[in-house]
């Protein structure tokens, strides 16, 4: 299902940016459709950081072990 929605978003975006679509109203309508199709995924993505923050708070991070393992901190 998600693949079908992504294909529709892609198709609408390509049609709206094609040379044949010169009317501002058509482009505005295409943007509205894209926003409607992508709204559920935007909500899911907006919920991801809060889940990650909660996960990091549950784990004890001492001495920046996570960052050190990523090579972000010089010792």
FENPEHU-V883049 format. One record per backbone hydrogen bond with DSSP energy under -1.0 kcal/mol. CO is the residue of the C=O (numbers start at 1). NH is the residue of the N-H. Records with the same first field share a line. If there is no record, write none. Layout:
CO=NH, NH
This chain:
1=5
2=6
3=7
4=8
5=9
6=10
7=11
8=12
9=13
10=14
11=15
12=16
13=17
18=21
20=22
23=27
24=28
25=29
26=30
27=31
28=32
29=33
30=34
31=35
32=36
33=37
34=38
35=39
38=42
39=43
40=44
41=45
42=46
43=47
47=51
48=52
49=53
50=54
51=55
52=56
53=57
54=58
55=59
64=68
65=69
66=70
67=72
68=71
